[in-house]
Amino acid sequence: MDCHAYYLWATGAHTVGATRGQANLGRLFRVFRSGSEIRHLTQEAPIHGDYVRIPGHTFMLLAYDEHLGKVWTMEGNFGSSIEIALRSVGSGWQVGHLDEQDIRPDVFEEDESAAEPGDALAARERAEQPALP
């Protein structure tokens, strides 16, 4: 899977307007920002999942390290693998930012059984088991 296809696949299950499990970049990113805006962008909203395009490569932003002035990225196509990398921010980068309305609303819904305390869940599960003869 090439780097661009990896980004489409990795974000497709979580983004609005995805088709066949692949993100729809045209729907998500109507405006691209410059890489030089990443530091300011992180002060407004999280950047994890954001899209970056540089000549010949696409990757996903995970976080901005303010002390280093670098970003953590997830990148496909490193020897047919996925790599977490630390990169210096490039002003020539095209950055597509995922806004709240771009994320499927059901992605962060909590399963009711997961919200139960462990003891209550265990007691309920024991009560639901059929009695032994």
N, C-alpha and C positions, 0 to 999 in steps of 0.2 A: 504494500500500500504506500503510495507516495505521500509526501507531507501534506498536501492540500486535501487529499482524500481522507487522511487521518483526522484532520480537524473537522471535516464534515461529518465523519462517523462519530467521533468522540463527543460532539455537541448535539448531534441529531436527536438523540432520545430525550433531550432536555429543553429544546428550543421550540418556540411556536412556529408553525408553518413548515416544519420538517416534512420531507417526502421520502417514504420508504426508508426511514431511519437516518436520513442525511439532512443536515442543516441547510436551510435555504438562505444563502448569503445575501441575495438581492433583497429579501424581506427584512433581514436582520440589520444590515449595514447600509443605510442610505447616505450616511455621512461618515467619512473617514477622518481621523485625527492624525496629527503628526506624532511621531515617537517622542518628540520633545515635550509633548503635553502629558505624558504618562504620569510624571510626578504630581502634577496638579490634578489630574483625573483621579488618582488614588485618594486624594483628600476629599473628593466628592462622593466616591462610590468604590466598591471593590472592583478589581480588574480581573479576578480569576475567571477564566473562560474566554477572555477577550481574544480577538483575532489579530494577528500581525502578518503583513505581507511585505516581504523585501524581494528584490530581484532574485528570482530562482528559488525562493523558499517561502513557506507558510508555517506558522507555529502558533501555539496558544500561550497566553500570559497566565501565570499562576499568582504571582505576587511581586511587589516592588520592595526592594531592600533600601530603605531610605539612607542608612548609614553608608552603604557601598555605592548608592546611586545606580544600581543594576536591577534587572528583573530576573525572576525565576521563570523558566519556560518549560513547556512540555512539547517535545518535537518528535514527529514521526520521520521515518526514512533514514535513520542513522544505522546503516548496515542492516536494513530490514528490521529495525527494532524501534523502540520508543525510548527517548532519553529525557531526563530532567537536566536542564542546563542553566547556568548563570551567565547572563549576557549584559554587556554594556548597551545602554539604550541608544538607538540610532535616530537622529532627527529626521532622516529620510524614510523611516518606517511609515507604512499605512496601517493605522490601528482602527479596528472596528470594535466599538464598545458595546457590550451586552447590557441593555437597560432592563429594569424589572419587568417591563411588559414583553420582553423577548423570551423570558423564561416561562415554561409551562407552569401554570399555577398548581398543578397536582404533584410537582416534583418534590415539594417539601412537606406534603401531607404526612402526618404521622399515623402509623397503624395503631389502632386502639389497644391491641394487646401489648405493643411495645411500650405504651405509656403507663401500664400497670406496674406497681411495685413488684419485685420478684416474688415475695411471699404470697401476695394476693393472686398472682398468676399461677403459682405452683398449687395453691389450695383449689383454685377453680379447675385446673387440669385434673387434679386427683378426684374431685367431685364428678367430673364428666366421664371418668373411666368406669366401664361396667364392673360390677361386683364379681368377684371370683366365686365359683360354686363351692 
